[in-house]
Amino acid sequence: MINAALAELSSGIPPESLKSMIEVERLGGLLYAGRLHIAAYGAIDSNSEELTMTHTLKMMAMALSCSLAAISAPALAADVIDGFTLDTGTFGTGYGVHSDGTQAGSTLNAHVNIDGSAVTFGSTGGLTMTGSGEATVYPDGGTIEDLTVDFAKSWNKITFSFDGESDGIFTMLVNGTSLFDGCTLCTLDANGQNKFTLTGNGINSLAFTFDPGIATAKQFRVDGVFTGVPEPKTWAMMILGIGFAGAAMRRRQSPTVSYKFA
């Protein structure tokens, strides 16, 4: 009876839902757990075995349904504008942007901790910053409705986090030209931190607007200083091209004329 019920449960799952080995393994784990559960409780009283089995299978079905729903839920795609990519997620290693000390005003000074290069925060509404550790920017009263971040160096990756007082949206202008506005990820959740990662060649300035305003901006970290030096594969292509050009020039040289005298 138990094996038949388990077979019925597994056969009732649509084939299209089992699209990966992960789902199959999860199903196997749930069925195995169900066998142990029934073996433990179903043998107590033969009259209650069917009731216990039914309860267990219902619990298994609910757990499996939640598991498959989590697997099939589509992740929000990253937004790409002019070669710059905005994405979400946890922060990895990076060089932290640290405060230059307690400050208040429309402009705050900070620096990249690893090399001391300058970073400047600005806002029309006024900002405050305390301490000398990793920079956390607060509004000087009210909320932060706009924020600029200027870097003395250009970077290939920048991370940042915003704490919103309520759900909202934001825009971001990169290097004064590339605007993220109305994008998929340009939203803020009032419950918890909103972490973002921006990647692209040579990021040196960011300008944000928030609607409504936010409570804090923090966890600015940079990585991959942009030098403009070609990558190794680019160098290889350049050298190969020069070699072909040299060979072609040699083939085009005029033939040598020789004279013989009788």
Contacts in CASP RR format, 6 or more apart in sequence:
PFRMAT RR
TARGET T0000
AUTHOR 0000-0000-0000
METHOD contacts of the structure
MODEL  1
MINAALAELSSGIPPESLKSMIEVERLGGLLYAGRLHIAAYGAIDSNSEE
LTMTHTLKMMAMALSCSLAAISAPALAADVIDGFTLDTGTFGTGYGVHSD
GTQAGSTLNAHVNIDGSAVTFGSTGGLTMTGSGEATVYPDGGTIEDLTVD
FAKSWNKITFSFDGESDGIFTMLVNGTSLFDGCTLCTLDANGQNKFTLTG
NGINSLAFTFDPGIATAKQFRVDGVFTGVPEPKTWAMMILGIGFAGAAMR
RRQSPTVSYKFA
1 49 0 8 1.000
1 50 0 8 1.000
1 53 0 8 1.000
2 35 0 8 1.000
2 38 0 8 1.000
2 53 0 8 1.000
5 53 0 8 1.000
5 57 0 8 1.000
6 31 0 8 1.000
6 34 0 8 1.000
6 35 0 8 1.000
6 57 0 8 1.000
9 31 0 8 1.000
9 57 0 8 1.000
9 60 0 8 1.000
9 61 0 8 1.000
10 27 0 8 1.000
10 31 0 8 1.000
13 27 0 8 1.000
13 64 0 8 1.000
13 68 0 8 1.000
17 23 0 8 1.000
17 68 0 8 1.000
17 72 0 8 1.000
18 24 0 8 1.000
18 27 0 8 1.000
20 71 0 8 1.000
22 71 0 8 1.000
23 67 0 8 1.000
23 68 0 8 1.000
23 71 0 8 1.000
26 64 0 8 1.000
26 67 0 8 1.000
27 64 0 8 1.000
30 60 0 8 1.000
30 63 0 8 1.000
30 64 0 8 1.000
30 67 0 8 1.000
31 60 0 8 1.000
33 60 0 8 1.000
34 56 0 8 1.000
34 57 0 8 1.000
34 60 0 8 1.000
37 56 0 8 1.000
38 49 0 8 1.000
38 52 0 8 1.000
38 53 0 8 1.000
38 56 0 8 1.000
41 52 0 8 1.000
41 56 0 8 1.000
42 48 0 8 1.000
42 49 0 8 1.000
42 52 0 8 1.000
42 53 0 8 1.000
43 49 0 8 1.000
44 52 0 8 1.000
76 88 0 8 1.000
76 184 0 8 1.000
76 185 0 8 1.000
77 184 0 8 1.000
78 85 0 8 1.000
78 86 0 8 1.000
78 87 0 8 1.000
78 185 0 8 1.000
79 85 0 8 1.000
79 86 0 8 1.000
79 87 0 8 1.000
79 180 0 8 1.000
79 183 0 8 1.000
79 184 0 8 1.000
79 185 0 8 1.000
79 186 0 8 1.000
80 86 0 8 1.000
81 174 0 8 1.000
81 178 0 8 1.000
81 179 0 8 1.000
81 180 0 8 1.000
81 183 0 8 1.000
82 174 0 8 1.000
82 177 0 8 1.000
82 178 0 8 1.000
83 178 0 8 1.000
83 200 0 8 1.000
83 201 0 8 1.000
84 174 0 8 1.000
84 178 0 8 1.000
84 180 0 8 1.000
84 198 0 8 1.000
84 199 0 8 1.000
84 200 0 8 1.000
84 203 0 8 1.000
85 198 0 8 1.000
85 199 0 8 1.000
85 200 0 8 1.000
86 172 0 8 1.000
86 180 0 8 1.000
86 183 0 8 1.000
86 185 0 8 1.000
86 186 0 8 1.000
86 196 0 8 1.000
86 197 0 8 1.000
86 198 0 8 1.000
87 185 0 8 1.000
87 196 0 8 1.000
87 197 0 8 1.000
87 198 0 8 1.000
87 199 0 8 1.000
88 185 0 8 1.000
88 194 0 8 1.000
88 195 0 8 1.000
88 196 0 8 1.000
88 197 0 8 1.000
89 195 0 8 1.000
89 196 0 8 1.000
89 197 0 8 1.000
90 195 0 8 1.000
91 159 0 8 1.000
91 161 0 8 1.000
91 195 0 8 1.000
91 197 0 8 1.000
91 219 0 8 1.000
91 221 0 8 1.000
92 159 0 8 1.000
93 223 0 8 1.000
94 157 0 8 1.000
94 159 0 8 1.000
94 221 0 8 1.000
94 222 0 8 1.000
94 223 0 8 1.000
95 112 0 8 1.000
95 113 0 8 1.000
95 114 0 8 1.000
95 115 0 8 1.000
95 221 0 8 1.000
95 222 0 8 1.000
95 223 0 8 1.000
96 112 0 8 1.000
96 113 0 8 1.000
96 114 0 8 1.000
96 134 0 8 1.000
96 220 0 8 1.000
96 221 0 8 1.000
96 222 0 8 1.000
97 110 0 8 1.000
97 111 0 8 1.000
97 112 0 8 1.000
97 113 0 8 1.000
97 119 0 8 1.000
97 134 0 8 1.000
97 135 0 8 1.000
97 220 0 8 1.000
97 221 0 8 1.000
97 222 0 8 1.000
98 110 0 8 1.000
98 111 0 8 1.000
98 112 0 8 1.000
98 113 0 8 1.000
98 132 0 8 1.000
98 133 0 8 1.000
98 134 0 8 1.000
98 135 0 8 1.000
99 108 0 8 1.000
99 110 0 8 1.000
99 129 0 8 1.000
99 130 0 8 1.000
99 131 0 8 1.000
99 132 0 8 1.000
99 133 0 8 1.000
99 134 0 8 1.000
99 135 0 8 1.000
99 136 0 8 1.000
100 108 0 8 1.000
100 109 0 8 1.000
100 110 0 8 1.000
100 111 0 8 1.000
100 132 0 8 1.000
101 129 0 8 1.000
101 130 0 8 1.000
101 131 0 8 1.000
101 132 0 8 1.000
102 129 0 8 1.000
102 130 0 8 1.000
102 131 0 8 1.000
103 109 0 8 1.000
103 127 0 8 1.000
103 128 0 8 1.000
103 129 0 8 1.000
104 126 0 8 1.000
104 127 0 8 1.000
104 128 0 8 1.000
104 129 0 8 1.000
104 140 0 8 1.000
105 126 0 8 1.000
105 127 0 8 1.000
105 128 0 8 1.000
105 140 0 8 1.000
106 122 0 8 1.000
106 123 0 8 1.000
106 124 0 8 1.000
106 125 0 8 1.000
106 126 0 8 1.000
106 127 0 8 1.000
107 120 0 8 1.000
107 121 0 8 1.000
107 122 0 8 1.000
107 127 0 8 1.000
108 120 0 8 1.000
108 121 0 8 1.000
108 122 0 8 1.000
108 127 0 8 1.000
108 128 0 8 1.000
108 129 0 8 1.000
108 135 0 8 1.000
108 137 0 8 1.000
109 118 0 8 1.000
109 119 0 8 1.000
109 120 0 8 1.000
110 118 0 8 1.000
110 119 0 8 1.000
110 120 0 8 1.000
110 121 0 8 1.000
110 129 0 8 1.000
110 135 0 8 1.000
110 220 0 8 1.000
111 117 0 8 1.000
111 118 0 8 1.000
111 119 0 8 1.000
112 119 0 8 1.000
112 151 0 8 1.000
112 153 0 8 1.000
112 222 0 8 1.000
113 134 0 8 1.000
115 153 0 8 1.000
117 151 0 8 1.000
117 152 0 8 1.000
117 153 0 8 1.000
118 151 0 8 1.000
118 152 0 8 1.000
119 135 0 8 1.000
119 149 0 8 1.000
119 150 0 8 1.000
119 151 0 8 1.000
119 152 0 8 1.000
119 220 0 8 1.000
120 148 0 8 1.000
120 149 0 8 1.000
120 150 0 8 1.000
121 127 0 8 1.000
121 129 0 8 1.000
121 135 0 8 1.000
121 137 0 8 1.000
121 147 0 8 1.000
121 148 0 8 1.000
121 149 0 8 1.000
121 217 0 8 1.000
122 147 0 8 1.000
122 148 0 8 1.000
122 149 0 8 1.000
123 139 0 8 1.000
123 144 0 8 1.000
123 145 0 8 1.000
123 146 0 8 1.000
123 147 0 8 1.000
123 148 0 8 1.000
124 145 0 8 1.000
124 146 0 8 1.000
125 139 0 8 1.000
125 140 0 8 1.000
125 144 0 8 1.000
125 145 0 8 1.000
125 146 0 8 1.000
126 139 0 8 1.000
126 140 0 8 1.000
126 141 0 8 1.000
127 137 0 8 1.000
127 138 0 8 1.000
127 139 0 8 1.000
127 140 0 8 1.000
127 144 0 8 1.000
127 147 0 8 1.000
128 137 0 8 1.000
128 138 0 8 1.000
128 139 0 8 1.000
128 140 0 8 1.000
129 135 0 8 1.000
129 136 0 8 1.000
129 137 0 8 1.000
129 138 0 8 1.000
130 136 0 8 1.000
130 138 0 8 1.000
134 218 0 8 1.000
134 219 0 8 1.000
134 220 0 8 1.000
135 218 0 8 1.000
135 220 0 8 1.000
136 216 0 8 1.000
136 217 0 8 1.000
136 218 0 8 1.000
137 144 0 8 1.000
137 147 0 8 1.000
137 216 0 8 1.000
137 217 0 8 1.000
137 218 0 8 1.000
138 144 0 8 1.000
138 215 0 8 1.000
138 216 0 8 1.000
139 215 0 8 1.000
143 165 0 8 1.000
143 210 0 8 1.000
143 212 0 8 1.000
143 213 0 8 1.000
143 214 0 8 1.000
143 215 0 8 1.000
144 210 0 8 1.000
144 213 0 8 1.000
144 214 0 8 1.000
144 215 0 8 1.000
144 216 0 8 1.000
144 217 0 8 1.000
145 209 0 8 1.000
145 210 0 8 1.000
145 211 0 8 1.000
145 212 0 8 1.000
145 213 0 8 1.000
146 207 0 8 1.000
146 208 0 8 1.000
146 209 0 8 1.000
146 210 0 8 1.000
147 207 0 8 1.000
147 208 0 8 1.000
147 210 0 8 1.000
147 217 0 8 1.000
148 205 0 8 1.000
148 206 0 8 1.000
148 207 0 8 1.000
148 208 0 8 1.000
149 160 0 8 1.000
149 205 0 8 1.000
149 206 0 8 1.000
149 207 0 8 1.000
149 208 0 8 1.000
149 220 0 8 1.000
150 204 0 8 1.000
150 205 0 8 1.000
151 158 0 8 1.000
151 203 0 8 1.000
151 204 0 8 1.000
151 205 0 8 1.000
151 222 0 8 1.000
153 204 0 8 1.000
153 222 0 8 1.000
153 225 0 8 1.000
153 226 0 8 1.000
154 202 0 8 1.000
154 203 0 8 1.000
154 204 0 8 1.000
154 225 0 8 1.000
154 226 0 8 1.000
155 202 0 8 1.000
155 203 0 8 1.000
155 204 0 8 1.000
155 222 0 8 1.000
155 223 0 8 1.000
155 224 0 8 1.000
155 225 0 8 1.000
155 226 0 8 1.000
156 199 0 8 1.000
156 200 0 8 1.000
156 201 0 8 1.000
156 202 0 8 1.000
156 203 0 8 1.000
156 223 0 8 1.000
156 224 0 8 1.000
156 225 0 8 1.000
156 226 0 8 1.000
157 197 0 8 1.000
157 198 0 8 1.000
157 199 0 8 1.000
157 200 0 8 1.000
157 203 0 8 1.000
157 222 0 8 1.000
157 223 0 8 1.000
157 224 0 8 1.000
158 197 0 8 1.000
158 198 0 8 1.000
158 203 0 8 1.000
158 206 0 8 1.000
158 220 0 8 1.000
158 221 0 8 1.000
158 222 0 8 1.000
158 223 0 8 1.000
159 195 0 8 1.000
159 196 0 8 1.000
159 197 0 8 1.000
159 198 0 8 1.000
159 219 0 8 1.000
159 220 0 8 1.000
159 221 0 8 1.000
160 195 0 8 1.000
160 196 0 8 1.000
160 198 0 8 1.000
160 206 0 8 1.000
160 217 0 8 1.000
160 218 0 8 1.000
160 219 0 8 1.000
160 220 0 8 1.000
160 221 0 8 1.000
161 193 0 8 1.000
161 194 0 8 1.000
161 195 0 8 1.000
161 196 0 8 1.000
161 217 0 8 1.000
161 218 0 8 1.000
161 219 0 8 1.000
162 170 0 8 1.000
162 188 0 8 1.000
162 193 0 8 1.000
162 194 0 8 1.000
162 196 0 8 1.000
162 210 0 8 1.000
162 214 0 8 1.000
162 216 0 8 1.000
162 217 0 8 1.000
163 192 0 8 1.000
163 193 0 8 1.000
163 194 0 8 1.000
163 214 0 8 1.000
163 215 0 8 1.000
163 216 0 8 1.000
163 218 0 8 1.000
164 188 0 8 1.000
164 189 0 8 1.000
164 190 0 8 1.000
164 194 0 8 1.000
164 213 0 8 1.000
164 214 0 8 1.000
164 215 0 8 1.000
164 216 0 8 1.000
165 190 0 8 1.000
165 212 0 8 1.000
165 213 0 8 1.000
165 214 0 8 1.000
165 215 0 8 1.000
166 190 0 8 1.000
166 212 0 8 1.000
167 187 0 8 1.000
167 188 0 8 1.000
167 189 0 8 1.000
167 190 0 8 1.000
168 187 0 8 1.000
168 188 0 8 1.000
168 190 0 8 1.000
168 210 0 8 1.000
168 211 0 8 1.000
168 212 0 8 1.000
169 182 0 8 1.000
169 186 0 8 1.000
169 187 0 8 1.000
169 188 0 8 1.000
169 210 0 8 1.000
169 211 0 8 1.000
170 186 0 8 1.000
170 187 0 8 1.000
170 188 0 8 1.000
170 208 0 8 1.000
170 209 0 8 1.000
170 210 0 8 1.000
170 211 0 8 1.000
170 214 0 8 1.000
171 179 0 8 1.000
171 180 0 8 1.000
171 181 0 8 1.000
171 182 0 8 1.000
171 186 0 8 1.000
171 208 0 8 1.000
171 209 0 8 1.000
172 179 0 8 1.000
172 180 0 8 1.000
172 186 0 8 1.000
172 198 0 8 1.000
172 206 0 8 1.000
172 207 0 8 1.000
172 208 0 8 1.000
173 179 0 8 1.000
173 180 0 8 1.000
173 206 0 8 1.000
173 207 0 8 1.000
173 208 0 8 1.000
174 180 0 8 1.000
174 198 0 8 1.000
174 203 0 8 1.000
174 205 0 8 1.000
174 206 0 8 1.000
175 202 0 8 1.000
175 203 0 8 1.000
175 204 0 8 1.000
175 205 0 8 1.000
176 205 0 8 1.000
176 207 0 8 1.000
180 186 0 8 1.000
185 196 0 8 1.000
187 194 0 8 1.000
188 194 0 8 1.000
188 210 0 8 1.000
188 214 0 8 1.000
193 219 0 8 1.000
195 219 0 8 1.000
198 206 0 8 1.000
201 226 0 8 1.000
201 228 0 8 1.000
202 226 0 8 1.000
203 226 0 8 1.000
208 217 0 8 1.000
230 238 0 8 1.000
END
